Amino acid sequence: MTKGSDLLVAALENEGVERIFGIPGEENLDVVESIRKSSIQLVLSRHEQAAAFMAATYGRLTGRPGVCLTTLGPGALNLSTGAAYALLGAMPMVMITGQKGILSSRQARFQVVDVVASMKPLTKLARQIVSPQMIPTMVREAFRIAQEERPGPIHLELPEDIAAEECAPVALVAPHQLELPIASDAALDRAAALITAAKRPLLMFGAAASRPRSTSDIAQFVIRTGIPFFTTQMGKGTVPGGTELYMGTAALSERDYVHEAIEQADLIITIGHDTIEKPPFIMGKDGPNVVHVGYQPATVEQVYFPQSEVIGDIGPSLKVLADRLEGKLPNAQALLHLRERILERIAVRATEDRFTPQRLVHDIREVMPHDGILALDNGMYKIWFARNYRTRMANTLLLDNALATMGAGLPSAMVASMLYPERRVMAVCGDGGFLMNSQEIETAIRLKLNLVILVIEDDAYGMIRWKQAVDEFPDFGMTFGNPDFVKYAQSYGAKGTRVDDISQFKQALEDAFSGGGVHLVNVPVDYSENERVLVKELRERLPAILEDQDDA
């Protein structure tokens, strides 16, 4: 005889699960015991939200579902933000939560919340397991659906009496490779005709273009067609550096320097664009035509309504599309003359002797090798990294432009360090977002990770403060105090450094990486550049009335 919890863990091993992130409770102690006897590592976090961010980032980086585990009620509900993070960000994840027994009710309604109902809007599938015999098929289905396009989170609730129930052994279901179709010949021919006829074509790479399985074919498409490209925030790094065709990143929806190319394009080929991202450009009646290349049909929005679609596995579909285009695009590089001016304007003031966002990005890029990974939390600095940080490999700048939640930067960096211990990994956090999951420093130390945490301090919720200024509201309600971050890090057993001289910043980062372990580096920031560049300078470039970016 075997228990339901044993079947669950065996099914997880069958799926290749190596780690489970989370905080168990009394309702899943049987599951914990089954994990103890398995090959799976239980990564105990200090908050369930952080565990969900870790599991989601594991899915983002590997393409395989990350797994997190919590108890019932309050523990399960703490996964909600992480579930939405994975759903909007298309990250495969399986969440397993406990529940009171369903065959009897010895504790009445104590701690009982309908978690399955609460998770349904935040997941691709949410189900309660009511029989141990169902566990192998339900786990297989959960992993299959989590990985299918569009990837996302799955929730399974395992009541404690089902976990403890004994039953005869049940055969596991063998995983199988998910095969995606290639776009139809008719769609490819139609797209090829539009691209061939274009006078000023431009490529755009979005979030779905960074799936681990697609990046090599995407790079080859750029090389074979010679069309210049820009990226969305989450599409950064899709094409390796060195093509000399990169035109910039759309960190804003309009008016930025990269939009000089967008505004002149008569055709934009969007590859992997997902409208969960803040719009990288605004379509209108007088704008360019758009060819949408994606795993799934476009979600038509007020600002995005493509005229042609190429739907299928992106990499192979682009390969056969390139066969139709290579050597047949005399106007491929019609917009390339704009490249130097765009990139020069973005790089202005990157070496000034101040803690400007541009200088921070510049020095970090020099410290990080081509395969180094930056995991950004969410704050004002995210716009500057999206605009100014040049990526040379896919998935080396992890930022969230979908849910755009604070608190995910440190947990995401921790998973990157677990998966790639030989690479430099840095979490970049504002003082607001960092303190939302800063307790995970203890987890990082316990796991003996090598990790640098950069905390950018402005004593405020800087992004919202900037928006407040843009909208000409008085400065109110956005500032706060902070602990001594160096002492805070040291209290956990981490190393800590405060840098108040920008000339010492780069060396401080080098020393932090060289020293190994967990090292927090704390710096101030001069956000006066927000107003100078992102408001005044861009308003002068396009003397249109500055619209609220959130409405764009």
N, C-alpha and C positions, 0 to 999 in steps of 0.2 A: 504493500500500500504506500501511497505517496500523498503529500498534502498539496492543497491548492497553491500555497506559496512556493513549494518546490517546483510545481509545474510552471508557475510564472517565471521564476528565475531561470529555469532550464530553457524556456521559450526565449527569454532575453539573450541568453548565451547563444542560442541557435541563430539569433539575428546578428551576432558579432558584437554585442554590447560589452565594452571593456570597463566603463565607469558609469556610476549612477550618482548624480548630484542631489543633495537634499538634506532634510531634517526629518527623521522618522518620529513616530509617536507610538503610544501604546497600542493603537489600532493596527499597526503593521509590524509588530514585533516578530510575528512568524516570518514575514518577508525579510526582515533584517537577519534573522537566523539562517534563512535559506541563502541569503547573499554571503554570509560569513563562510558557508561551506562551498561557495562557488568560486569561479575564477574572476568574478567581477569586483572591482574596487569601489567601495562606498566612499565618496568624497563628501564629508560632512561639512556643510556650509554654516554660516552664522545667521542667515536669514533666507527664507524660502524664495523671496524674490530674486536674490542673487543666484540661487541654485537654478532657477528658470532661465536667467540670463546666461548662465554657464552652459546649460544644456542646449539652448537655442544657438549660441555661438559655436558650439561643437558641431551642430548640424550645418551651420553656415559654412564652416571651414572644410568639412569633410564630405558633405553631401549625404551623410548618413544620420538618422535621427539621434539626437542627444536625448538622454533619459534623466528625468528628475523624479524624486520621491518625497512625498510629504504625508503627514497625518490628515485627519478629517478637519472640518470646520475652519478655524482660524489659519491653520497651516496651509490648507488647500486654497483658501481664498487669497493668501499671499502670493500665489502663483499667477493671479489674474493679469497683472501688468506684464509679466514675462510671457504669458500666453498671447496677449495682444501684440507684444514685441515680435514674437515668432510669426504670428498670423500676418501682420502687415509687412514684415520683412521677408516673408517666404522662406523661413528657416525650419527644416524638419525637426520635430521634437515630439517625444512621448512623455506625458505627465501621468504618474501613477499616484493616486491618493487613497488613503484609508477611509473607512467608514465604520460606524457601529454595526453590530450584527443585524442582519435582515431576517433571520429565521426566528429570532426572539428579540425581545426589547427589555433587557434587564436594567437599562439606565434611562428609560423613557426617552425624552427628546434632548437630553444633555449634549450640548455641542453639535447637534445634528442640524446641518444646513444642506439644502438641495444643491450640492456642488455641481452635479451633472447638468442641471438646468442653468446654473450660472455660467458654466463653461461653454454651452452650446453656441452662443454668439461669438465666442473668442477662439473657436477651434474649427477644424475641418470635421471632427467627429468627437462626440462625448458619449460614453456608455458606461453603465454599471455592469460588473461581472456578477452573475447570479448563480453560477454553477462552476465548480472546478473543471469539469469536463470541457467547458467552453474556452478555457484559458488559451490553449495553444492556437486555436483558429483566430481568436480575438486579438491576440498579440501579433500574429502574422498580418492580419488585416490592418491593424493600427500602423505597423511599420510600412506596409505597402501604400496606404493612403497618405501617410506623412511625407513620403518621398515623391509621390506622383505630382506632376505639375498641376497646379501651382503648389510647391511644398508648404508645409505648415504644421501646427501643433495638433496632437491628438490627446484626448483625456480618457483614461481608464480608471474607474473607481473600484477598488477591491475591498468589500466589507470584511471585517476581521473574522467572522465565522466561516466565510467562504475560503479565506486564506488558510484557516486552521483545519478545514474539513478534509478528511482522508478519503481517497478514492483509488480505484485501480489506475495503473499507469495509462497515460493517454499519449498517442503518437504525436510528435511534433510535426509541423508543416514546414517543409524545406523552402527557404527563400528562393526567389527566381529573379533574374535580371529584368529590370524595367526597360523595355524598348519603346522608343518614341518614333513616330512616323516622320518622314521627310516631307517637306511641303510639296504640293501637287505641281505638276509640270505647268498647268495653266496659270497658277499663281506666280510661279517663277518667271514664266515668259512675260506676263503682264508687268511684273516689277522690273524685269530687265529692260523692257521697252521704255518705261518711264525714266529709268536711270540713264539709259543710253541717250535719250533725248534731252536730258537736263543740261542747262547751260552753266549752272553754278551749284553742283551737288555738294552735300555735306552729310557726313555720318554722325550719328549720336549713339553712344552706348549707355544703357541704363542698368538698373539693378540686376535684372535677370541675366544679363550678359556675363556676370561674374560667377555663375554657377561653376563649380570646379571642373565639370566635364567638358566645358565649352571653350575655354579660353584659347587653346592653341589654334583651333579652326578660325576663331574670330581674328586673331592676329594675322593669320595668313590671308584672310579676306581683305584686310587693310592693305597689306603689301601688294597683293595681286591687282587690286583696283586702283590704288594710288589716290584714293579720295581722302581729303583731310577730315579729321574727326574731332568732336568734343564729347565730353561725358557728363552725365548727371553726377551728383555727389556719390551715390552708391555704385555708380559704374566706373569709378576711378580705378585705374590699374588693370582694366580689362585687357588693354593692348600694351605690351611691354614698351619701355622707352627705347629710343633709337630709330623709330620710323621717321622722325622729323615731320610728322603729319599732325601732331597733337596741337589743337587750337585753344585749349583751355577747358575749364570745368564750369558748368552753369550752377554756381552757388546761389544765385538769385534767379527770379523768374524772368526778369527783363532788365534792360538798361546797363548791364555790366559790359565790360569790354569784349567778352566772347560773343555778346549779342551783335556786335558789328558784323561778324560772319553769318550768324543766324539770320539777321535782317536782310542780308544780301542774297542768301541762298534761295534758289527757285525750287529745290527739292531737298528734303531732309529724309534720310533713311534712318529710322530709329530702330536700334537693335536691342532687344531685351528691355524696352521701356515698360515700366509698370506705373500706373497712375497713382499708386500709393505714395510715390515721391512727390514732393512739392514741385509744381510744374517747372521744368527747365527752360521752357519757352511757351509763349501763348499763341495758339493758332487763331487766326481770324480770317475773314473773307478775302482779304487782300494779301494774305501770307503765302508761304510756300506750300506746295503739295507735300504730302507725307506718305512714305511707304513704311508700314509697320511690320517688322520682322520679329516674331516672338514664338514662345512655346504655346501661347494661347491667343485667341483673338483679342484685339484691342478692347479695352473698356472705354466706350465713347463718353467723353465728357464735354462740357462747354468749351474747354480750352484744348481738347485733343480729339480729333475726328479724322483719322487717316483716310486717304483716298484709295489705298491699295494695301493688302495684307498678305504676308508670307508666313504661314502658320505651320510649325513642326519643330523638330529637334533643331535648335538654332545652329549648332556647329556644322552638321552634315548639310543642312539646307543652305547655309552660306557657301559651303564648298561648291555645290552644284550651281548656285547663283553666280559665283565667281567664274565658273567655267563659261557662262554665257556673256560675261562682261570683260574678262581680261583682254587687254589690247584693243578694246573697242570704245574707249572713253576719252576722246580728245579733249574734253572739257573737265576731266577729273580734278585737276588742280587749279581751277579757275579762282578759287578763294584763298589759295595758299599764300598769296602775297600779303594777306592781312596778318599772318601768323606772328611775324617778328614784332610788329607793333603791339599786338594784343598781349603777348607774353612779356614784353618790356614794360608796359604800363602796369601789369599785375605785380611785377617784381620791384617796383619803385619803393624806396626806403627800406629795403630788406636788410641793409647793413648799417643803419643808423645806430648810434650809441645810446639807444633807449630800449626799454622793454616793450617795444611795439609788437603787435601780433605778427607783423611781417618778419621782424628780426627773430622772434621765437621760432617761427616756421623755418626760416632760413638755416638757423643753427642746428635745429633738430634734423633737418634733411642731411646736413653734413655729417652728423654723428651716426645716423642710421644707415646701415649697408643696404644694398638693393633689395635684399630679402627680409630686412627688418620689418617688424609689424608694429604699427601704431593702432591702438584701440582708443577711440575718442568717446568721451562722455558727451553730453549734449549741453551746449552753451554757445556764447558769442564766438568763441575761438573756432567753432566748427566751420563757420563761414570762411574764416581766414585759411584754415587748413584745406578746405575744399578748393578755394581759389588758387592758393599759392604752393601747396605741397605737391611736388611732382612724383608720381608713383611709377615704378619700373617693373612691378610684378603684380599679378592679380591677388586680391585679398591681402594686401599689405597695409591698407588704410581702412580699418573697420570703423565705420560711422553709421549712424542710424538716421536716415532722412525719411523714415516711414512713420513709425509711432513717435520718434524723436523724443524718447523719454530720458530723463536724467537718471543716474544711478547705474547704468549698464557698463560704463567704461572700464572700471576695475575688474568686475567679474569676466568681461569679455577678454581682457588682456591676460587674465589668469589662465583661461582655457587655451589661448594661443601659446602661452609659455609651456603648458602641459603637453600640447601636441608637437611643438617645435622647440624643444629645450636647447637646441644648438643655435638658435637664432636670437637676435636682440629683440626684445619685446618691451614696449612702453605703453602705459596707460596715460592718457592726457585728460585731466579732469579740471573743471572749475571748482572753486571752493564750495559752491552750492551742491553740485552733483556728487562730488567726492564724499561728502559727509552723509549722503543717503545710503551708501553701502560700504563705508570706510572700515566697518568691522571685519570685512573679509581680508584685511591685512593679516589677521591672525591665521586664517585659512591658508593664505599664500605661504606664510612662514612655516606652518605645520607641514605643508606639502613640499617644502624645500625648493620653492620655485625661484628662478632667477628673473627678476622683474624690476623695472624702474617705473615709479609712479610720479608723474609731473603734476603738481597741484598749482594751478594758475589762480592767483588771489587778487580779487578786486573788492572783496567785502560786500558783494551784492549779487543779485540775480541779474547778471549783466545783459543777457539777451533781452529780457523784458524791459530792463531799464533803458536800453537803446531804443526799443520800440516806443516806449513812453515818450522819449525825447523826439523821435521822428514824428509822432502824432501831436507834438507840441503840448503835451500834458506836463504839469509840474512834476519834479522829481520827488516821488513819494512812495513809501511802502516797499522798497526793493533792497534796502541795505540791512546788514546784520554784522555781528561780531564773529570772530573766529578763534579757535584754540591756537596755541603754538604748534604748528603742524610738525615741526621737527621733533619736539618732545612727545607729541601724540604718536608719531611713528615709532619712536624709541621705546615708548611704553609697551608696545607690542613685541619688542625685540628686533624691530627693523632698524635700518640705518636711516639717518635723516640729514639733509643739508638745506640751508637757506642761502639763496644767492641774491644779493642786492646790487651787484655790479654786473652789467650785461657782458662785459669783457671776460668774465669768469664763467659764464653760463655753459658754454660748450665744453670746457674742461671739466666742469662739475658733472655733466652728463657722462663724459668719457670715464671719469673716475667711478661713477655709480655703476656703470656697466662692467667695468674691469673688476670692481670689488665683489661682484656676484651677490646672490641673495636678494632680498627685498630692500630697495632703497628708495625713499621718498625725497624728491627735490622740489622745493617750494620757491616760487618766484612771484613777484608782483607783475602787473601788466598795465600798460598805458593804453586805455581804450578810447583816447581822444581820436584815434584813427578811424573809429567807427563813424563818427560824425563827418570827419574830413573826407574820407574816401567813399564810404558806402552811402552817404547822403549828398553832401555838397558836390563832390567831384562827379558823381554819376548823374546828378541833376543837371550839372553844366554840360555833360556829354549829350544828354537828351533833355532839352528844356521842356519836358512835359511835366504835368502835375504829378508829383510823387504819390503813387497809390500805395495803400497798405499792402505789404507783401503777403499777409495772411489771406487777403481777399483775392490775390492773384491765382 
